[in-house]
Amino acid sequence: MRAYVRAAIGALVLLLAVPVTAQADAAVVGGRQVKVSDNPWMVAIASRSRFGADRSGQFCGGVLVGRATVVTAAHCLSRAVLGVEWQQVKDLRIIVGREDMRGRGGQELVPRRVWVNPTYDSYSNAGDIAVLTLAKQMPKGRALSMAKAGDPAYKAGTKANVYGWGDTTGNGSYASTLRSAQVQMFSNAACSRAYPGNADGRYLSGSMLCAGVPNGGRDACQGDSGGPLVARGRLVGLVSWGTGCGKVGKPGVYTRISAMIKHVTAHGAG
């Protein structure tokens, strides 16, 4: 089992510059380039001090769900990923509106408040969500609505899209521009068969969902953690974990947004 976070060991500059012990696994595999301007709710989570200046220090994705509220994966802010407690990362930034992570477009915003789900289980990845409050509000219309329980967007077979700047091949080829791949929602039964509780991990339908394609080849990958799974124009999941990238029979596993809305409402800024 692995989380879809950019591996710090892949940022070679850190091997000599910073004593980081962060670990992670493999932008969207089998996808295509898309514009951030067409998906204005997509943000990057970044730290140059932990992941180097290349690609603005991007290491995870996030989603704007309110004018000042961003959601991402809890494991993105873990010591296992950052090498230190997140409070020690003084240059943690949310990058909004940047088309190329090698450039300086858009805005780099400081989080005013960070809430990491205290019930997140790093072993099972259950409850994998964090809520970041921006220091300034974004313009109206940029946020992505969250799909509530019972929304048809969760129905098995529904087409969905996953977004990110992560590994495009599974071999450390990280994207500098946003990419997206179309997948489909799998049934809970299919997800449980893929991850029954062996070394590959256990699927927990109460807080997770999974999506992919039957023959593999399209999936989230390293560096995409915390990014959105979007179906019917609504946020249904956050990239969380999986086995490999685009492997047959091993769909990507996502944090189920309908189970986390209460946390976002309680800890977000609207």
C-alpha positions as CSV (number, residue, x, y, z in Angstrom):
1,M,0.0,0.0,0.0
2,R,1.2,3.5,-0.8
3,A,0.1,7.1,-0.7
4,Y,0.3,9.2,-3.8
5,V,2.8,11.8,-2.6
6,R,5.8,13.1,-4.4
7,A,8.8,11.3,-3.1
8,A,11.2,13.7,-1.4
9,I,14.1,11.4,-2.4
10,G,13.2,12.3,-6.0
11,A,14.1,16.0,-5.3
12,L,17.9,15.4,-5.5
13,V,18.7,18.8,-4.2
14,L,17.4,17.8,-0.8
15,L,19.8,14.9,-0.4
16,L,22.6,17.3,0.3
17,A,20.8,20.4,1.4
18,V,18.2,19.2,3.9
19,P,18.1,16.1,6.2
20,V,14.6,15.0,5.0
21,T,13.4,11.5,5.8
22,A,10.2,11.9,3.9
23,Q,9.0,8.9,1.9
24,A,6.3,8.6,-0.8
25,D,5.5,6.9,-4.0
26,A,4.9,7.9,-7.9
27,A,1.3,13.5,-12.6
28,V,-1.6,11.7,-13.6
29,V,-0.8,8.5,-15.6
30,G,-2.5,8.2,-19.0
31,G,-3.8,11.7,-18.9
32,R,-3.7,14.9,-20.9
33,Q,-2.6,18.5,-20.3
34,V,-5.4,20.8,-19.1
35,K,-5.5,24.5,-18.1
36,V,-5.7,25.7,-14.5
37,S,-7.7,28.6,-15.8
38,D,-10.4,26.1,-16.9
39,N,-10.2,24.4,-13.5
40,P,-9.8,27.4,-11.2
41,W,-10.5,25.3,-8.0
42,M,-7.3,23.3,-8.5
43,V,-4.4,24.4,-6.3
44,A,-0.9,23.1,-5.6
45,I,0.5,22.5,-2.1
46,A,4.2,23.5,-2.1
47,S,7.4,23.9,0.0
48,R,10.7,24.8,-1.6
49,S,12.6,24.2,1.6
50,R,11.4,20.6,1.8
51,F,11.1,19.7,-2.0
52,G,13.4,22.1,-3.8
53,A,12.8,25.1,-6.0
54,D,12.1,22.9,-9.1
55,R,8.4,23.1,-10.0
56,S,7.8,25.7,-7.2
57,G,8.3,23.0,-4.6
58,Q,5.0,21.3,-5.4
59,F,4.4,18.0,-3.7
60,C,0.7,17.6,-3.4
61,G,-2.6,18.9,-4.8
62,G,-5.6,20.5,-3.2
63,V,-9.0,21.8,-4.0
64,L,-10.7,25.2,-3.4
65,V,-14.1,24.3,-2.0
66,G,-14.9,27.8,-0.6
67,R,-13.6,31.3,-1.1
68,A,-11.0,30.8,1.6
69,T,-11.1,27.0,2.1
70,V,-8.8,24.4,0.6
71,V,-9.0,20.6,1.2
72,T,-6.1,18.2,0.7
73,A,-5.0,14.8,2.0
74,A,-4.0,14.6,5.7
75,H,-1.0,12.5,4.8
76,C,0.4,15.3,2.7
77,L,1.1,17.2,6.0
78,S,2.5,14.2,7.9
79,R,6.0,13.9,9.3
80,A,6.4,10.8,7.0
81,V,6.1,13.0,4.0
82,L,7.6,16.3,5.1
83,G,10.4,14.9,7.3
84,V,9.3,17.3,10.1
85,E,6.1,18.4,11.7
86,W,4.1,20.6,9.4
87,Q,4.3,23.4,11.8
88,Q,8.0,23.6,11.2
89,V,7.6,24.1,7.5
90,K,7.8,27.9,7.4
91,D,7.3,28.2,3.7
92,L,4.2,26.0,3.3
93,R,2.2,27.6,0.4
94,I,-1.0,27.2,-1.5
95,I,-0.4,28.0,-5.2
96,V,-3.4,29.3,-7.0
97,G,-3.7,30.0,-10.8
98,R,-0.2,29.0,-11.9
99,E,-0.3,27.3,-15.3
100,D,3.4,26.2,-15.2
101,M,5.0,25.2,-11.9
102,R,8.4,26.3,-13.4
103,G,7.1,29.8,-13.6
104,R,5.8,32.6,-11.3
105,G,2.2,33.1,-12.5
106,G,-0.8,33.1,-10.2
107,Q,-0.5,33.6,-6.5
108,E,1.4,31.8,-3.6
109,L,-0.7,32.1,-0.5
110,V,0.1,31.5,3.1
111,P,-2.4,29.4,5.0
112,R,-3.9,31.3,7.9
113,R,-5.0,28.1,9.6
114,V,-4.3,24.4,9.1
115,W,-6.5,21.6,10.4
116,V,-5.3,18.0,10.0
117,N,-7.9,15.4,10.8
118,P,-6.8,14.0,14.2
119,T,-8.7,10.7,13.5
120,Y,-6.7,10.1,10.3
121,D,-5.2,6.6,10.4
122,S,-1.9,6.5,8.7
123,Y,-2.0,2.7,8.6
124,S,-5.3,2.3,6.8
125,N,-5.5,5.9,5.4
126,A,-9.0,6.3,6.7
127,G,-10.1,9.9,7.3
128,D,-7.4,11.2,4.9
129,I,-8.3,14.9,4.9
130,A,-6.9,18.3,6.0
131,V,-8.5,21.7,5.7
132,L,-6.4,24.8,5.0
133,T,-7.8,28.3,5.5
134,L,-6.4,30.9,3.2
135,A,-5.3,34.3,4.5
136,K,-7.4,36.0,1.8
137,Q,-10.6,35.2,0.0
138,M,-10.6,34.1,-3.6
139,P,-13.1,35.6,-6.1
140,K,-16.6,34.2,-6.3
141,G,-17.1,31.3,-8.6
142,R,-13.7,29.6,-8.2
143,A,-14.7,27.0,-5.7
144,L,-15.8,23.5,-6.5
145,S,-19.0,22.2,-4.9
146,M,-18.8,19.0,-2.8
147,A,-21.0,16.0,-3.6
148,K,-23.2,15.0,-0.6
149,A,-24.1,11.5,0.3
150,G,-26.6,10.1,-2.2
151,D,-25.4,12.2,-5.0
152,P,-25.6,10.3,-8.3
153,A,-21.9,11.4,-8.9
154,Y,-20.9,8.5,-6.6
155,K,-22.8,5.8,-8.7
156,A,-20.6,3.0,-10.1
157,G,-19.8,3.5,-13.7
158,T,-20.0,7.3,-13.6
159,K,-17.2,9.0,-15.5
160,A,-14.9,11.1,-13.4
161,N,-11.6,13.0,-13.9
162,V,-8.6,13.1,-11.6
163,Y,-6.2,16.1,-11.7
164,G,-2.6,16.6,-10.7
165,W,1.0,17.6,-11.3
166,G,2.5,14.3,-10.3
167,D,4.3,11.5,-12.0
168,T,3.1,10.9,-15.6
169,T,4.8,7.5,-16.0
170,G,5.3,6.0,-12.6
171,N,9.1,6.4,-13.0
172,G,9.6,9.9,-11.6
173,S,8.6,12.0,-14.6
174,Y,6.8,14.8,-12.9
175,A,4.6,17.3,-14.8
176,S,5.1,21.0,-14.6
177,T,1.7,21.7,-16.1
178,L,-1.6,20.4,-14.8
179,R,-2.8,17.1,-16.2
180,S,-6.1,15.2,-16.0
181,A,-7.2,11.6,-16.7
182,Q,-10.7,10.3,-17.2
183,V,-11.6,7.3,-15.0
184,Q,-14.8,5.8,-13.8
185,M,-16.3,5.2,-10.4
186,F,-16.1,1.6,-9.2
187,S,-18.6,-0.2,-7.0
188,N,-17.8,-0.8,-3.3
189,A,-17.7,-4.5,-4.1
190,A,-15.1,-4.1,-6.8
191,C,-13.0,-1.8,-4.6
192,S,-13.1,-4.4,-1.8
193,R,-12.0,-7.2,-4.2
194,A,-9.1,-5.0,-5.3
195,Y,-8.0,-4.2,-1.7
196,P,-9.4,-7.0,0.6
197,G,-7.0,-6.4,3.5
198,N,-3.7,-8.0,2.3
199,A,-0.4,-6.3,1.9
200,D,-2.0,-4.0,-0.8
201,G,-4.2,-2.4,1.9
202,R,-7.9,-2.6,2.9
203,Y,-10.7,-0.6,1.3
204,L,-13.1,0.9,3.8
205,S,-16.3,2.1,2.1
206,G,-17.3,4.4,4.9
207,S,-14.5,6.9,4.2
208,M,-13.1,5.8,0.8
209,L,-14.1,5.3,-2.8
210,C,-12.1,4.0,-5.7
211,A,-11.9,4.8,-9.4
212,G,-10.0,3.7,-12.5
213,V,-10.4,1.9,-15.7
214,P,-10.9,-1.9,-16.1
215,N,-7.8,-2.4,-18.2
216,G,-5.6,0.0,-16.3
217,G,-3.5,2.7,-17.8
218,R,-5.2,5.8,-16.3
219,D,-4.7,6.7,-12.7
220,A,-3.4,9.2,-10.2
221,C,0.3,8.7,-9.3
222,Q,3.0,10.1,-7.0
223,G,2.7,13.8,-6.5
224,D,-1.1,13.8,-7.0
225,S,-2.1,13.2,-3.4
226,G,-4.8,15.6,-2.1
227,G,-5.9,16.4,-5.6
228,P,-9.5,16.2,-6.8
229,L,-11.6,13.4,-8.3
230,V,-14.5,15.2,-10.0
231,A,-17.7,13.7,-11.3
232,R,-20.7,15.5,-12.7
233,G,-19.0,18.8,-12.0
234,R,-18.7,18.1,-8.3
235,L,-15.9,17.0,-5.9
236,V,-16.3,13.4,-4.9
237,G,-12.8,12.4,-3.8
238,L,-9.3,13.3,-2.9
239,V,-6.4,11.3,-4.1
240,S,-5.3,9.2,-1.2
241,W,-3.6,5.8,-1.9
242,G,-3.3,2.8,-4.1
243,T,-1.0,0.1,-5.5
244,G,1.2,1.2,-8.4
245,C,-0.1,3.7,-11.0
246,G,-2.6,2.5,-13.5
247,K,-2.2,-1.2,-12.8
248,V,-4.9,-3.6,-13.9
249,G,-7.1,-4.6,-11.0
250,K,-5.6,-1.9,-8.7
251,P,-7.7,1.3,-9.0
252,G,-6.8,4.5,-7.2
253,V,-8.4,4.9,-3.8
254,Y,-9.7,8.3,-2.8
255,T,-11.0,9.9,0.4
256,R,-14.8,9.9,0.1
257,I,-15.9,13.6,0.3
258,S,-19.4,12.9,1.4
259,A,-18.0,11.4,4.6
260,M,-15.8,14.5,5.2
261,I,-18.1,17.4,4.6
262,K,-18.8,17.8,8.3
263,H,-15.1,18.4,8.9
264,V,-14.9,20.9,6.1
265,T,-17.9,22.8,7.4
266,A,-16.6,22.8,11.0
267,H,-13.0,23.8,10.1
268,G,-13.3,25.8,6.9
269,A,-13.9,29.5,6.4
270,G,-16.7,29.2,3.8
